[in-house]
Amino acid sequence: MRPSGTIHPELVELLARAGHGDRIVLADAGLRIPAGARRVDLGLTCGVPTMTQVLAAVREDLVVEAAEVAAEFAVWSPQTYAAVVGLLGSEPVGDRPHAELMADLATSAYAYVKTGDCAAYSSVVLTCGVSFLDDAIAHYTEVHGQPPAL
């Protein structure tokens, strides 16, 4: 048994296998997930677990480089949206219309994690980062005498 952090076995495996740039969708209970997509279902009942509970747990075990939400999220579910933004530490990167975002994810998402959240449009797309980027930049700068062009 893990002493802390995420304990759901499928979710732990998914987070451990994710690589830099992979996009993980934390989905609300109603989001249609493409057939054949990698998915972990966490929903128990409507509202259990919430998007914010799942996001808080995932943030403990995943380096997040960027986040994106549907533009409709802030309008339809402002309380959940505010809580998600608070957990991310800043305004999510990008907010495209739901239909456009979902069409893109159908071909680019690494995996979907389905929550029990029933707040409309409350899905969050996380782009995985790396924990050693600062060290890599420092090493590059030391070797080349200047920081890399990012």
N, C-alpha and C positions, 0 to 999 in steps of 0.2 A: 504494500500500500504506500502510495506517495505521502510524505509527511505534510505537504502543503500544495497549494495551487490546484489546477484542474485535476479531477479524479475520474471523469468519464473516460473509459478506455479508448473509445473510437476518437473522441475529441483530442485526447493526448497524442495519439498516433498522428492524426491529421496535422496538428500544430507542429509536431516534431519533424514531419516530412516536408512541410512547406519551405520553399526557398525564396530567396530575394526576388521581389517582383511578382510573386504569386498573389493572386487576388482571392481572398476568402470573403464570401458573402454571409453575414449574419442576417438571417432572414426572419421576417415576421411570420406568424402562423399561417397567413394566407398566401404567401408568395408562391407562385407556380414555379417549380424547379424543373429545368429541362430533363427529359428522359435520358437516362444513362449518366447523368452528372453524379459526381462523388458527393455524398451527403451524409450528414449526421443529424438525426432527429432528436431534439432535446425536449420538445413540447410535451407537457403532461396534461394541462387543461388550459383554457383560454386565460392568458395572463401568467402562466407558470411554465418555465421561468420567463422573466421579463427580458427585454432587449438589454436594459441597463445591467441586469445581473449577469447575463452571458458576456456582454462586452467587458465588464469589470474583471471577470474571471479570465477571459482570453487575454486581456492586456497584461496580466501577470506573467503569462507564458509566451507572449509573442511580441516581437519588435514590429511596431507599426510605422511605416514610412509615410503613408498617406491614407486618407479616408474619403469616401464619397457617399452621398446620399441622393435620393430622388428629390427634386425640387419641391414636390408636393408634401414632403415630410414635415417641414416647418409649419405649413398651413393647416394640415389635417390633424397633426398630433404634436402641438407646440410643447407640451410638458415633457413628453418623451424625447423630442428633438433637443430641448434644452439640457436634459440629463445626459444624453449621448454626447453633445458638444462638450459638456463639462468633463466627462470621462476622457474624451480625446485630448483635452487640454487646449484646444483651439478650434476655430471654425473648421469643419470638414473641408477638404480640398474638393472643389467641384460639387455642383448640385444640378444635374441634368434632369430633364423630364423623365419620369418613371419609364415610359415606353422605350425611350432611347437608351437609357441606362440598362434596362433588362435585355434589350436586343444585343447590346455589346457584351453583356455578361454571359449570354447563352453560348458564346464561342470562346470567351476569355477567362472565365472563372475557374480557379483551381478546384474549389469546393464550396459547398453550401452547408451552413450550420443553421438548422431550423429551430427557432425559439418557440415559446408559447405566446409571444406577445401579439395581442390583437389590436394594437394601435395602428391605424391606417398608414401605409407607406413607411413603416418604421424599420426598413432594412438598411443595413450599413455595409458598405464594401470596404474591406481593409486591404491595403497593399502591404505585403510583408517587406520589412527592412532587414538590416543586419546589425548585429550588436558590436561589430568590430570596425565600423566605417571610420570613426575618429582615429583609431590606431592606424588603419591603412593609409589615411590621408597624411598623418604625421610621418609615417615611414616613407611614403612617396616624396614628401617635401624634403625629408632628410637626404634621400638618395639623389633627387633631381635639383635641389636648391630652390624649388618653388612649388607651391601647391598645384595639384592637378586642375585642369579645366573641367569643371563639372557641368 
